[in-house]
Amino acid sequence: MTRPWLHAGLLLIVFASHSAAQDRASLLQALADTPGLQPAAASTLYEPSALERFDPVLAPGIKMYGAKGVTVQQWNGATGSAKVTLFQMIDSPAAYGVYTLHRSTLGGEATPTLLGASSFRSQNQLYFWQSNYTVRIDGPTETQNQIAQILSRKILGSSRKPPVSEYLPAANMVPNSEKYLLNPESIDRAAGLDSSKLGFDFSAEAATAAYRTGGAQAHLLLLLYPTQHIAKKHAEEIESAAKAPAAFIKRAGPLVAIVYGSRDVTVAASILDGVSHEFKVTWNEPQPGLGLGTMIITIFTFIGIALAFTTIVGVSYGGLRVFVKSRYGNRVFDRPETMELIQLKLAQGVTNRQIEGNSRGESR
């Protein structure tokens, strides 16, 4: 009974410690505790309602994904000065969206050494994404790497991409070309689609990426809908309204994939072949530790424990009686005044008087 409560308490403690470590102030404190790093000025905090003061161009996109706030602070190190910007988002997919928003806008190249879940460098700016944070560091490369490694060790939690991004085919994908989209305004106009009819009002999510195959480059727009029926409805509308032939559109379960940027059917087919949505159905998933062999071993283990317990109790009680009788005689156990013995007297013969008495009783 106490075990579930113990587990729940431990989970609450772990969750509380993780939440505390995820606070922006705690991350900046970790930098302050590092020898050789000193804050050059006080930090500036921007709440979600004040993100336009931080960056009026990026503010709409950051709000769209779901922001908890942004903190900016300048730091001085042995290798130079750097400005740290912490984008704290509501969850990991939201942080990934902001990260891809910056990457698609700035370009840049992946860092030689991976920082966080993904990282890239554009001129004197370093970006990395981890858990529910996107981090930007402006400054010298050595200072960038030092600060990024410290923050990466302190940011806890899993780094999960949005579900729709997980379905992007990995084969022939141009590195760092993925982008996570949540509204129709983010759809590339080159796709030639009426973005207002793609179903974002039905909680659709989208992801795009560039692919290079056979010397040609094309783009994939992948839409994920809540159900297969909604996906089928919009796939038919897209196919009837799109200028591209049907060979450039594919539906797989709740996914709708559209290839644009190339007129080569072979290129489109090679990209669409990698789009799939598989379901895993399990009728009776075996539970760990409930096999026949394990069950038999468990039963006999408990039997052995019960036998050992009863043996120990019996020997202890018998030894106690022997010890008390040897020391105190019959004053504790088997006292004559409390002893009452019932004898059946099976060896004693039956007398004639008893037989005659029984005979008279029967004749009556």
C-alpha positions as CSV (number, residue, x, y, z in Angstrom):
1,M,0.0,0.0,0.0
2,T,2.9,2.4,0.8
3,R,4.8,1.5,-2.4
4,P,2.6,3.5,-4.8
5,W,2.7,6.5,-2.5
6,L,6.4,6.2,-2.3
7,H,6.8,6.1,-6.1
8,A,4.4,9.1,-6.5
9,G,6.5,11.1,-4.0
10,L,9.7,10.3,-5.8
11,L,8.2,11.3,-9.1
12,L,7.0,14.6,-7.6
13,I,10.5,15.3,-6.2
14,V,12.1,14.5,-9.6
15,F,9.6,16.6,-11.5
16,A,10.1,19.5,-9.1
17,S,13.9,19.4,-9.4
18,H,13.6,19.3,-13.2
19,S,11.2,22.2,-13.2
20,A,13.5,24.2,-11.0
21,A,16.5,23.4,-13.3
22,Q,14.5,24.5,-16.4
23,D,14.0,28.0,-15.1
24,R,15.8,30.7,-17.1
25,A,17.2,32.3,-13.9
26,S,18.6,28.9,-12.9
27,L,20.4,28.5,-16.2
28,L,21.9,32.0,-15.9
29,Q,23.0,31.2,-12.4
30,A,24.8,28.1,-13.7
31,L,26.8,30.4,-16.0
32,A,27.5,32.8,-13.0
33,D,28.8,29.8,-11.0
34,T,31.4,29.0,-13.8
35,P,34.9,30.3,-13.1
36,G,36.0,32.7,-15.8
37,L,32.4,33.8,-16.7
38,Q,31.0,37.0,-15.4
39,P,27.8,38.9,-16.3
40,A,28.5,42.2,-18.0
41,A,25.1,43.6,-17.2
42,A,21.8,42.6,-15.6
43,S,19.5,40.3,-17.6
44,T,16.6,41.6,-19.6
45,L,13.3,39.6,-19.4
46,Y,10.6,39.6,-22.0
47,E,7.3,38.1,-21.1
48,P,5.0,36.7,-24.0
49,S,3.0,39.9,-24.0
50,A,6.2,42.0,-24.6
51,L,8.0,40.0,-27.2
52,E,7.5,42.8,-29.8
53,R,10.0,44.9,-27.8
54,F,12.5,42.0,-28.1
55,D,12.1,41.6,-31.9
56,P,9.1,42.8,-33.8
57,V,9.9,40.6,-36.7
58,L,10.3,37.3,-34.8
59,A,7.6,38.0,-32.2
60,P,4.6,36.7,-34.2
61,G,6.4,33.4,-35.0
62,I,7.6,32.9,-31.4
63,K,4.1,33.5,-30.1
64,M,2.6,31.2,-32.7
65,Y,4.6,28.2,-31.4
66,G,3.9,29.1,-27.7
67,A,6.5,31.0,-25.7
68,K,6.9,31.3,-21.9
69,G,9.4,34.2,-22.3
70,V,12.8,35.3,-23.5
71,T,15.8,36.4,-21.4
72,V,18.9,38.2,-22.8
73,Q,22.1,38.8,-20.9
74,Q,25.7,39.8,-21.8
75,W,28.6,37.8,-20.5
76,N,32.4,38.3,-20.3
77,G,34.7,35.4,-20.6
78,A,38.4,34.7,-20.9
79,T,38.1,34.4,-24.7
80,G,35.7,37.4,-25.2
81,S,32.3,38.7,-24.6
82,A,29.1,37.0,-25.7
83,K,25.3,37.7,-25.6
84,V,23.1,34.9,-24.5
85,T,19.4,34.7,-25.5
86,L,17.2,32.1,-24.0
87,F,13.9,31.3,-25.7
88,Q,11.8,29.3,-23.2
89,M,8.9,27.6,-25.0
90,I,5.9,25.7,-23.7
91,D,7.3,22.3,-24.8
92,S,10.0,20.6,-26.9
93,P,8.1,20.7,-30.2
94,A,7.5,24.5,-29.8
95,A,11.3,25.0,-29.2
96,Y,12.0,23.0,-32.3
97,G,9.7,25.2,-34.3
98,V,11.4,28.4,-33.1
99,Y,14.8,26.7,-33.9
100,T,13.8,25.8,-37.4
101,L,12.3,29.3,-37.9
102,H,15.7,30.9,-37.2
103,R,17.5,28.3,-39.3
104,S,15.3,28.8,-42.3
105,T,15.6,32.5,-42.1
106,L,19.4,32.8,-41.4
107,G,20.7,29.7,-43.2
108,G,24.0,28.7,-41.7
109,E,25.7,25.3,-41.3
110,A,25.6,22.6,-38.7
111,T,28.3,22.8,-36.0
112,P,31.2,20.3,-36.3
113,T,30.4,19.2,-32.7
114,L,26.7,18.6,-31.9
115,L,25.4,20.9,-29.2
116,G,22.0,20.1,-27.6
117,A,19.7,18.1,-29.9
118,S,20.6,20.1,-33.0
119,S,22.8,23.1,-33.6
120,F,24.0,25.4,-36.4
121,R,26.2,28.5,-36.7
122,S,25.4,31.6,-38.9
123,Q,28.2,34.1,-39.0
124,N,28.9,35.1,-35.4
125,Q,25.7,33.5,-34.0
126,L,25.4,30.0,-32.6
127,Y,21.9,28.4,-32.2
128,F,21.0,25.1,-30.5
129,W,17.8,23.5,-29.5
130,Q,17.3,21.3,-26.5
131,S,14.2,20.3,-24.5
132,N,11.9,23.3,-24.4
133,Y,14.7,25.8,-25.0
134,T,16.2,27.4,-28.1
135,V,19.4,29.2,-27.3
136,R,21.2,31.9,-29.3
137,I,24.7,33.0,-28.5
138,D,26.4,36.0,-30.2
139,G,30.2,36.2,-29.8
140,P,33.5,34.6,-30.5
141,T,33.4,30.8,-31.3
142,E,35.4,29.8,-28.2
143,T,33.1,31.7,-25.9
144,Q,30.0,30.4,-27.7
145,N,31.1,26.8,-27.3
146,Q,32.0,27.2,-23.6
147,I,28.6,28.8,-22.8
148,A,26.7,26.3,-25.0
149,Q,28.2,23.3,-23.3
150,I,27.4,24.6,-19.8
151,L,23.8,25.4,-20.8
152,S,23.3,22.1,-22.6
153,R,24.4,20.2,-19.4
154,K,21.9,22.2,-17.3
155,I,18.9,22.0,-19.6
156,L,16.9,18.9,-18.6
157,G,14.1,17.0,-20.3
158,S,13.7,15.1,-23.6
159,S,14.1,16.8,-26.9
160,R,11.2,15.6,-29.1
161,K,10.4,16.8,-32.5
162,P,6.8,17.4,-33.5
163,P,5.1,14.2,-34.7
164,V,4.8,15.5,-38.3
165,S,8.5,16.2,-38.5
166,E,9.2,12.6,-37.5
167,Y,7.5,11.4,-40.6
168,L,9.8,13.4,-43.0
169,P,11.8,10.8,-45.0
170,A,15.4,10.9,-44.1
171,A,16.8,9.6,-47.4
172,N,18.2,12.3,-49.7
173,M,17.1,15.1,-47.3
174,V,19.2,18.3,-47.6
175,P,20.7,18.8,-44.1
176,N,19.2,21.5,-41.9
177,S,16.3,22.2,-44.4
178,E,13.5,21.0,-42.1
179,K,10.9,23.5,-40.9
180,Y,7.9,23.0,-38.6
181,L,4.8,25.0,-39.6
182,L,1.6,25.8,-37.7
183,N,-0.2,28.3,-39.8
184,P,-1.1,28.8,-43.5
185,E,1.0,32.0,-43.8
186,S,4.1,29.9,-43.3
187,I,3.5,27.7,-46.4
188,D,5.9,28.4,-49.3
189,R,4.2,30.2,-52.1
190,A,6.2,28.1,-54.6
191,A,4.0,25.2,-53.6
192,G,1.2,26.8,-55.7
193,L,-1.4,25.9,-53.1
194,D,-4.3,27.8,-51.5
195,S,-2.8,27.6,-48.0
196,S,-6.1,28.7,-46.4
197,K,-7.7,25.5,-47.6
198,L,-5.0,23.1,-46.2
199,G,-6.9,22.4,-43.0
200,F,-5.0,24.4,-40.4
201,D,-8.3,25.3,-38.9
202,F,-8.8,21.5,-38.3
203,S,-5.6,21.4,-36.1
204,A,-3.4,20.3,-38.9
205,E,0.4,20.6,-38.6
206,A,2.9,20.8,-41.4
207,A,6.6,20.2,-42.0
208,T,8.8,20.9,-45.0
209,A,12.2,19.8,-46.1
210,A,14.3,20.0,-49.3
211,Y,15.5,16.8,-51.0
212,R,18.2,16.3,-53.6
213,T,18.0,13.2,-55.7
214,G,19.5,12.4,-59.1
215,G,21.1,15.8,-59.3
216,A,17.7,17.5,-59.0
217,Q,16.3,19.3,-55.9
218,A,12.7,19.3,-54.8
219,H,10.7,20.2,-51.7
220,L,8.3,18.1,-49.7
221,L,5.3,19.6,-47.8
222,L,4.0,17.1,-45.3
223,L,0.6,17.7,-43.5
224,L,-0.6,15.8,-40.5
225,Y,-4.3,15.8,-39.7
226,P,-6.0,14.5,-36.5
227,T,-7.8,11.7,-38.3
228,Q,-7.6,9.8,-41.6
229,H,-11.1,11.0,-42.7
230,I,-10.0,14.7,-42.4
231,A,-6.8,13.9,-44.3
232,K,-8.7,12.2,-47.1
233,K,-11.1,15.1,-47.4
234,H,-8.3,17.6,-47.7
235,A,-6.2,15.4,-50.0
236,E,-9.1,15.3,-52.5
237,E,-9.5,19.0,-52.3
238,I,-5.8,19.6,-52.8
239,E,-5.6,17.2,-55.7
240,S,-8.6,18.8,-57.4
241,A,-7.4,22.4,-56.9
242,A,-3.6,22.0,-57.3
243,K,-1.9,22.6,-60.6
244,A,0.4,19.6,-60.0
245,P,-0.5,16.2,-61.3
246,A,-1.7,13.4,-58.9
247,A,1.8,11.8,-59.1
248,F,3.1,14.6,-56.9
249,I,0.5,14.1,-54.1
250,K,0.2,11.1,-51.8
251,R,-2.0,10.3,-48.8
252,A,-0.8,7.8,-46.1
253,G,-3.3,7.5,-43.2
254,P,-3.6,10.9,-41.6
255,L,-0.6,12.2,-43.7
256,V,-0.8,14.2,-46.9
257,A,2.5,14.7,-48.8
258,I,3.0,17.1,-51.7
259,V,6.1,17.4,-53.7
260,Y,6.9,20.8,-55.4
261,G,9.8,22.5,-57.0
262,S,10.4,19.8,-59.6
263,R,8.4,18.6,-62.6
264,D,10.2,15.3,-62.7
265,V,7.8,12.5,-61.9
266,T,10.7,10.1,-61.0
267,V,12.1,12.6,-58.5
268,A,8.6,13.0,-56.9
269,A,8.1,9.3,-56.7
270,S,11.5,8.7,-55.0
271,I,10.5,11.3,-52.3
272,L,6.9,10.1,-51.8
273,D,8.0,6.5,-51.5
274,G,9.6,7.3,-48.2
275,V,6.3,8.8,-46.8
276,S,4.4,6.2,-44.7
277,H,2.3,6.0,-41.6
278,E,2.4,2.6,-39.9
279,F,0.1,1.5,-37.1
280,K,1.2,-1.0,-34.5
281,V,-1.6,-3.2,-33.2
282,T,-1.0,-5.7,-30.4
283,W,-3.8,-7.9,-29.1
284,N,-2.1,-9.4,-26.1
285,E,1.2,-7.8,-25.4
286,P,3.1,-10.0,-23.0
287,Q,3.8,-8.6,-19.6
288,P,7.3,-8.8,-18.3
289,G,8.0,-11.4,-15.6
290,L,4.7,-13.4,-16.0
291,G,6.0,-16.4,-17.9
292,L,5.3,-19.9,-16.8
293,G,8.8,-20.5,-15.7
294,T,9.0,-17.3,-13.7
295,M,5.6,-18.0,-12.1
296,I,6.7,-21.5,-10.9
297,I,9.9,-20.1,-9.5
298,T,8.0,-17.4,-7.7
299,I,5.5,-19.9,-6.2
300,F,8.2,-22.2,-4.9
301,T,10.2,-19.2,-3.6
302,F,7.2,-18.2,-1.4
303,I,6.7,-21.8,-0.3
304,G,10.4,-22.0,0.7
305,I,10.0,-18.7,2.6
306,A,6.9,-20.0,4.4
307,L,8.6,-23.3,5.3
308,A,11.6,-21.5,6.6
309,F,9.5,-19.2,8.7
310,T,7.4,-22.0,10.2
311,T,10.5,-24.0,11.0
312,I,12.2,-21.1,12.7
313,V,9.0,-20.4,14.8
314,G,8.6,-24.1,15.7
315,V,12.2,-24.6,16.8
316,S,12.2,-21.4,18.7
317,Y,9.0,-22.3,20.6
318,G,10.2,-25.9,21.3
319,G,13.5,-24.6,22.5
320,L,11.8,-22.2,24.8
321,R,9.7,-24.9,26.4
322,V,12.7,-27.2,26.9
323,F,14.7,-24.3,28.5
324,V,11.8,-23.3,30.8
325,K,11.1,-26.9,31.9
326,S,14.8,-27.6,32.6
327,R,15.1,-24.5,34.7
328,Y,11.7,-24.1,36.4
329,G,10.3,-27.6,36.1
330,N,6.5,-27.8,35.9
331,R,5.9,-24.4,37.3
332,V,5.3,-22.7,34.0
333,F,4.4,-25.4,31.5
334,D,2.5,-28.6,32.3
335,R,1.5,-27.6,35.9
336,P,-0.4,-30.5,37.6
337,E,-3.3,-28.4,38.7
338,T,-4.0,-27.2,35.2
339,M,-3.4,-30.6,33.5
340,E,-6.5,-32.6,32.5
341,L,-6.0,-35.9,30.8
342,I,-8.8,-37.6,28.9
343,Q,-8.3,-41.3,28.4
344,L,-10.3,-43.5,26.0
345,K,-9.2,-46.8,27.7
346,L,-9.4,-48.7,24.5
347,A,-7.3,-51.6,26.0
348,Q,-9.7,-52.2,28.9
349,G,-12.3,-54.9,28.4
350,V,-16.0,-54.5,28.6
351,T,-17.6,-55.8,32.0
352,N,-20.7,-58.0,32.1
353,R,-22.5,-55.3,34.1
354,Q,-22.2,-53.0,31.2
355,I,-23.5,-55.6,28.8
356,E,-26.5,-56.5,31.0
357,G,-27.4,-52.8,31.3
358,N,-27.3,-52.4,27.6
359,S,-29.5,-55.5,27.1
360,R,-32.2,-54.3,29.5
361,G,-32.3,-50.9,27.7
362,E,-32.9,-52.6,24.4
363,S,-35.7,-54.8,25.6
364,R,-37.6,-51.8,26.9
